[in-house]
Structure formats: structure tokens, C-alpha cells
Amino acid sequence: MTGRLVTSREALLAGALMLLLALVATRFPGFVAPANLARVFNDTAPLILLALGQMAVILTRCIDLSVAANLALTGMIVAMINVAAPGVPLAALIALAVGLGTLMGMANGILVWKLDIPPIVVTLGTMTIYRGTIFLISGGKWVNAHEMGAAFKALPRAVILGLPVMSWVAIAAVLAFWLVLTRTTLGRAFYAVGGNPRAATYAGIDVGRTQFLAFTLSGALAGLTGYLWVARYAVAYVDIAGGFELDVVAACVIGGISIMGGVGSVAGALLGALFLGVIKNALPVVNVSPFWQLAISGTAIIVAVALNARASRSRGRIILRRAEHAA
């Protein structure tokens, strides 16, 4: 039943995405040209990366509101190091970004696991701490394009087989997460913990440790995205990616990842991110007000949550019917 539900949600979302593209094409045919769609995908790559990490967290009945602040802090740190010490190899800077992001994700996970603090409280707190840290280390100053090294800025924009490296990183992350969630014990643990924490405990799964690992993965992806974002846009500042955490959560919810945990797929997270990416890129092209963009995104979120809630009630009724027949 759950498999069919997920598949139908993905098919519905894919159909909505195609309909959206068709509607935009009636006003601006050039938007659906392959080259432009590739640019839209590349613009959406940071959202895809963060949505994958957020999906792992949400599957375990948690939420990570610090991902954008994590991105901003790691991006600022590696940008400042690149300016202060141009000789540091790019590979070392990328490794540092991933490492710092991982540590920040681990901090969230430890607080949730060991101190049993609600995830929303933990990540709201760390979000504020990370944003404040950016201001402290930068003094509120920007790191601009002319200060960054050429190699530092070039990697995300380098084109391989017709797509920028940033797009290939997102594609690789999608494939890696699909393998983790469908072919590994850790992936099955994410679903088990979110679906029924008590049953997962009886099955020998450490719920707190599993949630810790989900936060760690989310943090690592946020750190990687921090470098990619700063290098691609060639700027770092305190408010970089401000509010982006809401887009990340929205992409997951629209993609059918249940806020109650235990339900969702990589394809759903990808489609949810692409849906928002198309909205943000297409609506300005057809002269739609930014306020309408927010309204459309918000409506999509409400509809997605309503569908998730209805599906949960349907599954509950089916279980009850089976129990009645058995009796």
C-alpha cells in the first residue's frame, strides 16, 4: 500500500511539474528549451542537495532548520581562507567545508540524541548561533568576486558533458542517497525509526543514534553546498541563503516526505525541489509578482500536507478493517 501511495504521489507531482512547464511555455516558449531547462536544474542544484539531507532528518521524525545557516557559515569560512591564504589547495577547502558542515550537523544530532531536546528547538538555536558566528568572524563584511581565487570560483561552473559540475554533484548525491535509502541497513533504519520508533527499538535499532546520523548527513551536504554556493555566485556575506531553510522543508513536503516521519522517497524530494525551482525561475519570466510566487509555493505546501494527512488516515482505516475481519 505504501509503495503504491509513494508512486502515485510521485506521478502526480511529475504531472503537475509537466503542466507547469506547459503553461509557462504558452507565454514564453524559450523557457522549455533544453539549454534553459539545464540552467534551471543547475540553479536548483543547491536546493536538491539540501532537500536530500533534510529528507533523511524528516524520515526520522526530526527537522533541521539550521541547514541554510550551516551553508552560510561554511561558505564564509572557506571564502575567507581562500582570500587570506590563496595557496591552500581547492581540495582541502572543499574537504574543510564538508568537515565543518558535518561537525555542525553532529552538534545538532548530539543535542537531540543525548539531551533529548526537541529538534525544532535545537536547530532554531543553532541556526541563530551559526548566523551570529558569521558576523563575528567577518565583522559584517562581504567577500567579493575580485578577492576570490580563479580556481575557487571556477569548479562549480566547469562544464562536463554539457552540464556544470554543480549539476553533476546534485545528480551524484541523488544516486548516492537512493542507494543508501534502498540498499543499506542505515536507510532502512531511517524509515523504521520514523515509522514506529518503539517497534524500531524492539528490533534493536538505536533511535537516537539513527537520528544523529541523519543530522550528520544533512550537515555534510549543507557544508558541501556552502562551498558550491559561494564559489558559484562569487560572494559571501552574513545573510547568504537567508530563509532558504524554508524552501528546503517545502521541497520535502511537496515531494511527499511526511513530516510525521517514515514515508518518502528520493524521487519525491527531487521532484519537490524541481517544482519549486521551476516556480522560482519561471514566474519572473512571465511577469508574475514575487508575492504571487510566495502564494503559489505556500498553496503547494498546504495541498501536499493535506494529501499526506489524508493518506495517513486512509492507511489507518485499512488497518482497522483488517483487524475487524480478523476478529
Secondary structure, DSSP 8 states (H G I E B T S, - for coil): -HHHHHHHHHHHHHHHHHHHHHHHHHH-GGGGSHHHHHHHHHHHHHHHHHHHHHHHHHHTT---TTHHHHHHHHHHHHHHHHHH-TTS-HHHHHHHHHHHHHHHHHHHHHHHHHS---HHHHHHHHHHHHHHHHHHHHTT--B-GGGS-HHHHHGGG-EETTEEHHHHHHHHHHHHHHHHHHHSHHHHHHHHHHH-HHHHHHTT--HHHHHHHHHHHHHHHHHHHHHHHHHHHT-B-TTTTTTHHHHHHHHHHHTT--TTSS---HHHHHHHHHHHHHHHHHHHHTT--HHHHHHHHHHHHHHHHHHHHHHHHHHHHHHHHHHHHH-
